[in-house]
Amino acid sequence: MPARGGTVRIELCTGSYVVQGLDSGARTQLTYQFYTDPGGALPKWIANIANRQSVPALLQAIAHRSKDPGWRR
């Protein structure tokens, strides 16, 4: 989205993930790496706190959802 007055846009958001099967497929390791720069006047330390809390919550939600038999095809 183009910049416009009074609105803060995320200036940078990049990342990657690697999924590896462990123990003959009995377990999986997920490595998730990302970098964001929210821009605007938001101090980076606040963004870092938010990321430290939201990323583990996201991964827990994915793990929980993956155990739901209704989700699998």
MARZASE-849065 format. One record per atom (N, C-alpha, C): x, y, z; residue number from 1; atom name; residue in one letter. Coordinates in steps of 0.2 Angstrom, whole numbers, plus 5000, padded with zeros to 4 digits. Layout:
<east: X; north: Y; up: Z; nr: NUM; atom: CA; rest: A> .
...
***
This chain:
<east: 5004; north: 4994; up: 5000; nr: 1; atom: N; rest: M> .
<east: 5000; north: 5000; up: 5000; nr: 1; atom: CA; rest: M> .
<east: 5004; north: 5006; up: 5000; nr: 1; atom: C; rest: M> .
<east: 5002; north: 5011; up: 4996; nr: 2; atom: N; rest: P> .
<east: 5006; north: 5017; up: 4996; nr: 2; atom: CA; rest: P> .
<east: 5006; north: 5021; up: 5003; nr: 2; atom: C; rest: P> .
<east: 5011; north: 5025; up: 5005; nr: 3; atom: N; rest: A> .
<east: 5011; north: 5029; up: 5011; nr: 3; atom: CA; rest: A> .
<east: 5005; north: 5034; up: 5010; nr: 3; atom: C; rest: A> .
<east: 5003; north: 5036; up: 5016; nr: 4; atom: N; rest: R> .
<east: 4998; north: 5041; up: 5016; nr: 4; atom: CA; rest: R> .
<east: 4998; north: 5045; up: 5023; nr: 4; atom: C; rest: R> .
<east: 4997; north: 5051; up: 5023; nr: 5; atom: N; rest: G> .
<east: 4997; north: 5054; up: 5030; nr: 5; atom: CA; rest: G> .
<east: 4993; north: 5051; up: 5035; nr: 5; atom: C; rest: G> .
<east: 4996; north: 5051; up: 5041; nr: 6; atom: N; rest: G> .
<east: 4993; north: 5049; up: 5047; nr: 6; atom: CA; rest: G> .
<east: 4993; north: 5041; up: 5048; nr: 6; atom: C; rest: G> .
<east: 4996; north: 5038; up: 5043; nr: 7; atom: N; rest: T> .
<east: 4996; north: 5030; up: 5043; nr: 7; atom: CA; rest: T> .
<east: 5003; north: 5028; up: 5043; nr: 7; atom: C; rest: T> .
<east: 5004; north: 5023; up: 5048; nr: 8; atom: N; rest: V> .
<east: 5011; north: 5020; up: 5048; nr: 8; atom: CA; rest: V> .
<east: 5011; north: 5014; up: 5044; nr: 8; atom: C; rest: V> .
<east: 5015; north: 5013; up: 5040; nr: 9; atom: N; rest: R> .
<east: 5016; north: 5007; up: 5036; nr: 9; atom: CA; rest: R> .
<east: 5022; north: 5003; up: 5038; nr: 9; atom: C; rest: R> .
<east: 5022; north: 4996; up: 5038; nr: 10; atom: N; rest: I> .
<east: 5028; north: 4992; up: 5039; nr: 10; atom: CA; rest: I> .
<east: 5032; north: 4993; up: 5034; nr: 10; atom: C; rest: I> .
<east: 5038; north: 4995; up: 5035; nr: 11; atom: N; rest: E> .
<east: 5043; north: 4997; up: 5030; nr: 11; atom: CA; rest: E> .
<east: 5047; north: 4991; up: 5028; nr: 11; atom: C; rest: E> .
<east: 5048; north: 4986; up: 5032; nr: 12; atom: N; rest: L> .
<east: 5052; north: 4980; up: 5031; nr: 12; atom: CA; rest: L> .
<east: 5049; north: 4974; up: 5034; nr: 12; atom: C; rest: L> .
<east: 5048; north: 4969; up: 5031; nr: 13; atom: N; rest: C> .
<east: 5045; north: 4962; up: 5034; nr: 13; atom: CA; rest: C> .
<east: 5048; north: 4957; up: 5029; nr: 13; atom: C; rest: C> .
<east: 5053; north: 4953; up: 5032; nr: 14; atom: N; rest: T> .
<east: 5056; north: 4947; up: 5028; nr: 14; atom: CA; rest: T> .
<east: 5057; north: 4942; up: 5033; nr: 14; atom: C; rest: T> .
<east: 5057; north: 4936; up: 5030; nr: 15; atom: N; rest: G> .
<east: 5059; north: 4930; up: 5034; nr: 15; atom: CA; rest: G> .
<east: 5059; north: 4924; up: 5030; nr: 15; atom: C; rest: G> .
<east: 5060; north: 4918; up: 5034; nr: 16; atom: N; rest: S> .
<east: 5060; north: 4912; up: 5031; nr: 16; atom: CA; rest: S> .
<east: 5059; north: 4906; up: 5036; nr: 16; atom: C; rest: S> .
<east: 5057; north: 4900; up: 5034; nr: 17; atom: N; rest: Y> .
<east: 5056; north: 4895; up: 5039; nr: 17; atom: CA; rest: Y> .
<east: 5059; north: 4888; up: 5036; nr: 17; atom: C; rest: Y> .
<east: 5061; north: 4884; up: 5040; nr: 18; atom: N; rest: V> .
<east: 5063; north: 4877; up: 5038; nr: 18; atom: CA; rest: V> .
<east: 5060; north: 4872; up: 5042; nr: 18; atom: C; rest: V> .
<east: 5057; north: 4867; up: 5039; nr: 19; atom: N; rest: V> .
<east: 5054; north: 4862; up: 5042; nr: 19; atom: CA; rest: V> .
<east: 5058; north: 4855; up: 5041; nr: 19; atom: C; rest: V> .
<east: 5060; north: 4852; up: 5047; nr: 20; atom: N; rest: Q> .
<east: 5064; north: 4846; up: 5046; nr: 20; atom: CA; rest: Q> .
<east: 5061; north: 4840; up: 5050; nr: 20; atom: C; rest: Q> .
<east: 5060; north: 4835; up: 5047; nr: 21; atom: N; rest: G> .
<east: 5058; north: 4829; up: 5050; nr: 21; atom: CA; rest: G> .
<east: 5063; north: 4826; up: 5055; nr: 21; atom: C; rest: G> .
<east: 5061; north: 4824; up: 5061; nr: 22; atom: N; rest: L> .
<east: 5066; north: 4821; up: 5065; nr: 22; atom: CA; rest: L> .
<east: 5064; north: 4814; up: 5067; nr: 22; atom: C; rest: L> .
<east: 5068; north: 4810; up: 5070; nr: 23; atom: N; rest: D> .
<east: 5066; north: 4803; up: 5072; nr: 23; atom: CA; rest: D> .
<east: 5062; north: 4799; up: 5068; nr: 23; atom: C; rest: D> .
<east: 5064; north: 4799; up: 5062; nr: 24; atom: N; rest: S> .
<east: 5060; north: 4795; up: 5056; nr: 24; atom: CA; rest: S> .
<east: 5053; north: 4797; up: 5055; nr: 24; atom: C; rest: S> .
<east: 5052; north: 4804; up: 5056; nr: 25; atom: N; rest: G> .
<east: 5046; north: 4807; up: 5055; nr: 25; atom: CA; rest: G> .
<east: 5041; north: 4807; up: 5061; nr: 25; atom: C; rest: G> .
<east: 5044; north: 4805; up: 5066; nr: 26; atom: N; rest: A> .
<east: 5039; north: 4805; up: 5072; nr: 26; atom: CA; rest: A> .
<east: 5039; north: 4812; up: 5075; nr: 26; atom: C; rest: A> .
<east: 5044; north: 4816; up: 5074; nr: 27; atom: N; rest: R> .
<east: 5044; north: 4823; up: 5077; nr: 27; atom: CA; rest: R> .
<east: 5046; north: 4828; up: 5071; nr: 27; atom: C; rest: R> .
<east: 5045; north: 4834; up: 5072; nr: 28; atom: N; rest: T> .
<east: 5046; north: 4839; up: 5067; nr: 28; atom: CA; rest: T> .
<east: 5049; north: 4845; up: 5070; nr: 28; atom: C; rest: T> .
<east: 5055; north: 4848; up: 5067; nr: 29; atom: N; rest: Q> .
<east: 5058; north: 4854; up: 5070; nr: 29; atom: CA; rest: Q> .
<east: 5056; north: 4859; up: 5065; nr: 29; atom: C; rest: Q> .
<east: 5054; north: 4865; up: 5068; nr: 30; atom: N; rest: L> .
<east: 5052; north: 4871; up: 5064; nr: 30; atom: CA; rest: L> .
<east: 5057; north: 4876; up: 5066; nr: 30; atom: C; rest: L> .
<east: 5061; north: 4879; up: 5061; nr: 31; atom: N; rest: T> .
<east: 5065; north: 4885; up: 5062; nr: 31; atom: CA; rest: T> .
<east: 5062; north: 4891; up: 5059; nr: 31; atom: C; rest: T> .
<east: 5060; north: 4896; up: 5062; nr: 32; atom: N; rest: Y> .
<east: 5057; north: 4902; up: 5059; nr: 32; atom: CA; rest: Y> .
<east: 5061; north: 4908; up: 5061; nr: 32; atom: C; rest: Y> .
<east: 5063; north: 4912; up: 5056; nr: 33; atom: N; rest: Q> .
<east: 5067; north: 4917; up: 5057; nr: 33; atom: CA; rest: Q> .
<east: 5064; north: 4923; up: 5053; nr: 33; atom: C; rest: Q> .
<east: 5063; north: 4929; up: 5056; nr: 34; atom: N; rest: F> .
<east: 5060; north: 4935; up: 5053; nr: 34; atom: CA; rest: F> .
<east: 5063; north: 4941; up: 5055; nr: 34; atom: C; rest: F> .
<east: 5063; north: 4946; up: 5051; nr: 35; atom: N; rest: Y> .
<east: 5065; north: 4953; up: 5053; nr: 35; atom: CA; rest: Y> .
<east: 5059; north: 4958; up: 5051; nr: 35; atom: C; rest: Y> .
<east: 5057; north: 4962; up: 5055; nr: 36; atom: N; rest: T> .
<east: 5053; north: 4967; up: 5053; nr: 36; atom: CA; rest: T> .
<east: 5055; north: 4974; up: 5056; nr: 36; atom: C; rest: T> .
<east: 5053; north: 4979; up: 5052; nr: 37; atom: N; rest: D> .
<east: 5054; north: 4986; up: 5054; nr: 37; atom: CA; rest: D> .
<east: 5047; north: 4989; up: 5054; nr: 37; atom: C; rest: D> .
<east: 5044; north: 4991; up: 5059; nr: 38; atom: N; rest: P> .
<east: 5037; north: 4993; up: 5059; nr: 38; atom: CA; rest: P> .
<east: 5037; north: 5001; up: 5057; nr: 38; atom: C; rest: P> .
<east: 5043; north: 5004; up: 5057; nr: 39; atom: N; rest: G> .
<east: 5043; north: 5011; up: 5055; nr: 39; atom: CA; rest: G> .
<east: 5039; north: 5015; up: 5059; nr: 39; atom: C; rest: G> .
<east: 5038; north: 5021; up: 5058; nr: 40; atom: N; rest: G> .
<east: 5034; north: 5026; up: 5062; nr: 40; atom: CA; rest: G> .
<east: 5038; north: 5028; up: 5068; nr: 40; atom: C; rest: G> .
<east: 5034; north: 5030; up: 5073; nr: 41; atom: N; rest: A> .
<east: 5037; north: 5032; up: 5080; nr: 41; atom: CA; rest: A> .
<east: 5037; north: 5026; up: 5085; nr: 41; atom: C; rest: A> .
<east: 5035; north: 5020; up: 5083; nr: 42; atom: N; rest: L> .
<east: 5035; north: 5015; up: 5088; nr: 42; atom: CA; rest: L> .
<east: 5043; north: 5013; up: 5089; nr: 42; atom: C; rest: L> .
<east: 5044; north: 5013; up: 5096; nr: 43; atom: N; rest: P> .
<east: 5051; north: 5011; up: 5098; nr: 43; atom: CA; rest: P> .
<east: 5052; north: 5004; up: 5096; nr: 43; atom: C; rest: P> .
<east: 5058; north: 5002; up: 5094; nr: 44; atom: N; rest: K> .
<east: 5060; north: 4995; up: 5092; nr: 44; atom: CA; rest: K> .
<east: 5059; north: 4990; up: 5098; nr: 44; atom: C; rest: K> .
<east: 5061; north: 4993; up: 5104; nr: 45; atom: N; rest: W> .
<east: 5060; north: 4988; up: 5110; nr: 45; atom: CA; rest: W> .
<east: 5053; north: 4986; up: 5111; nr: 45; atom: C; rest: W> .
<east: 5048; north: 4990; up: 5109; nr: 46; atom: N; rest: I> .
<east: 5041; north: 4988; up: 5110; nr: 46; atom: CA; rest: I> .
<east: 5040; north: 4983; up: 5105; nr: 46; atom: C; rest: I> .
<east: 5042; north: 4984; up: 5098; nr: 47; atom: N; rest: A> .
<east: 5041; north: 4979; up: 5093; nr: 47; atom: CA; rest: A> .
<east: 5044; north: 4973; up: 5095; nr: 47; atom: C; rest: A> .
<east: 5050; north: 4973; up: 5098; nr: 48; atom: N; rest: N> .
<east: 5053; north: 4967; up: 5100; nr: 48; atom: CA; rest: N> .
<east: 5049; north: 4963; up: 5105; nr: 48; atom: C; rest: N> .
<east: 5047; north: 4966; up: 5110; nr: 49; atom: N; rest: I> .
<east: 5043; north: 4963; up: 5115; nr: 49; atom: CA; rest: I> .
<east: 5037; north: 4960; up: 5112; nr: 49; atom: C; rest: I> .
<east: 5033; north: 4963; up: 5107; nr: 50; atom: N; rest: A> .
<east: 5027; north: 4961; up: 5104; nr: 50; atom: CA; rest: A> .
<east: 5029; north: 4954; up: 5100; nr: 50; atom: C; rest: A> .
<east: 5035; north: 4954; up: 5097; nr: 51; atom: N; rest: N> .
<east: 5037; north: 4949; up: 5093; nr: 51; atom: CA; rest: N> .
<east: 5039; north: 4943; up: 5097; nr: 51; atom: C; rest: N> .
<east: 5042; north: 4944; up: 5103; nr: 52; atom: N; rest: R> .
<east: 5044; north: 4938; up: 5107; nr: 52; atom: CA; rest: R> .
<east: 5037; north: 4935; up: 5110; nr: 52; atom: C; rest: R> .
<east: 5032; north: 4939; up: 5111; nr: 53; atom: N; rest: Q> .
<east: 5026; north: 4936; up: 5113; nr: 53; atom: CA; rest: Q> .
<east: 5021; north: 4933; up: 5108; nr: 53; atom: C; rest: Q> .
<east: 5021; north: 4936; up: 5102; nr: 54; atom: N; rest: S> .
<east: 5016; north: 4934; up: 5097; nr: 54; atom: CA; rest: S> .
<east: 5019; north: 4928; up: 5093; nr: 54; atom: C; rest: S> .
<east: 5025; north: 4927; up: 5092; nr: 55; atom: N; rest: V> .
<east: 5028; north: 4922; up: 5088; nr: 55; atom: CA; rest: V> .
<east: 5027; north: 4915; up: 5092; nr: 55; atom: C; rest: V> .
<east: 5029; north: 4914; up: 5098; nr: 56; atom: N; rest: P> .
<east: 5028; north: 4908; up: 5101; nr: 56; atom: CA; rest: P> .
<east: 5020; north: 4906; up: 5102; nr: 56; atom: C; rest: P> .
<east: 5016; north: 4911; up: 5102; nr: 57; atom: N; rest: A> .
<east: 5009; north: 4910; up: 5102; nr: 57; atom: CA; rest: A> .
<east: 5006; north: 4908; up: 5096; nr: 57; atom: C; rest: A> .
<east: 5009; north: 4910; up: 5090; nr: 58; atom: N; rest: L> .
<east: 5007; north: 4908; up: 5083; nr: 58; atom: CA; rest: L> .
<east: 5010; north: 4901; up: 5083; nr: 58; atom: C; rest: L> .
<east: 5016; north: 4899; up: 5085; nr: 59; atom: N; rest: L> .
<east: 5018; north: 4892; up: 5084; nr: 59; atom: CA; rest: L> .
<east: 5014; north: 4887; up: 5088; nr: 59; atom: C; rest: L> .
<east: 5012; north: 4889; up: 5094; nr: 60; atom: N; rest: Q> .
<east: 5008; north: 4885; up: 5098; nr: 60; atom: CA; rest: Q> .
<east: 5001; north: 4884; up: 5095; nr: 60; atom: C; rest: Q> .
<east: 4998; north: 4889; up: 5092; nr: 61; atom: N; rest: A> .
<east: 4992; north: 4888; up: 5088; nr: 61; atom: CA; rest: A> .
<east: 4993; north: 4884; up: 5082; nr: 61; atom: C; rest: A> .
<east: 4998; north: 4884; up: 5079; nr: 62; atom: N; rest: I> .
<east: 4999; north: 4880; up: 5073; nr: 62; atom: CA; rest: I> .
<east: 5000; north: 4872; up: 5076; nr: 62; atom: C; rest: I> .
<east: 5004; north: 4871; up: 5081; nr: 63; atom: N; rest: A> .
<east: 5004; north: 4865; up: 5084; nr: 63; atom: CA; rest: A> .
<east: 4997; north: 4862; up: 5086; nr: 63; atom: C; rest: A> .
<east: 4994; north: 4866; up: 5089; nr: 64; atom: N; rest: H> .
<east: 4987; north: 4864; up: 5092; nr: 64; atom: CA; rest: H> .
<east: 4982; north: 4862; up: 5086; nr: 64; atom: C; rest: H> .
<east: 4982; north: 4866; up: 5081; nr: 65; atom: N; rest: R> .
<east: 4978; north: 4865; up: 5075; nr: 65; atom: CA; rest: R> .
<east: 4980; north: 4859; up: 5071; nr: 65; atom: C; rest: R> .
<east: 4987; north: 4857; up: 5071; nr: 66; atom: N; rest: S> .
<east: 4989; north: 4852; up: 5067; nr: 66; atom: CA; rest: S> .
<east: 4987; north: 4845; up: 5070; nr: 66; atom: C; rest: S> .
<east: 4985; north: 4845; up: 5077; nr: 67; atom: N; rest: K> .
<east: 4982; north: 4839; up: 5080; nr: 67; atom: CA; rest: K> .
<east: 4975; north: 4838; up: 5079; nr: 67; atom: C; rest: K> .
<east: 4972; north: 4843; up: 5076; nr: 68; atom: N; rest: D> .
<east: 4964; north: 4843; up: 5075; nr: 68; atom: CA; rest: D> .
<east: 4963; north: 4839; up: 5069; nr: 68; atom: C; rest: D> .
<east: 4960; north: 4833; up: 5070; nr: 69; atom: N; rest: P> .
<east: 4959; north: 4828; up: 5064; nr: 69; atom: CA; rest: P> .
<east: 4954; north: 4831; up: 5059; nr: 69; atom: C; rest: P> .
<east: 4950; north: 4836; up: 5060; nr: 70; atom: N; rest: G> .
<east: 4946; north: 4839; up: 5055; nr: 70; atom: CA; rest: G> .
<east: 4949; north: 4844; up: 5051; nr: 70; atom: C; rest: G> .
<east: 4955; north: 4846; up: 5052; nr: 71; atom: N; rest: W> .
<east: 4959; north: 4850; up: 5048; nr: 71; atom: CA; rest: W> .
<east: 4963; north: 4847; up: 5043; nr: 71; atom: C; rest: W> .
<east: 4965; north: 4841; up: 5044; nr: 72; atom: N; rest: R> .
<east: 4969; north: 4837; up: 5039; nr: 72; atom: CA; rest: R> .
<east: 4965; north: 4834; up: 5034; nr: 72; atom: C; rest: R> .
<east: 4968; north: 4834; up: 5028; nr: 73; atom: N; rest: R> .
<east: 4964; north: 4832; up: 5022; nr: 73; atom: CA; rest: R> .
<east: 4965; north: 4824; up: 5021; nr: 73; atom: C; rest: R> .
***
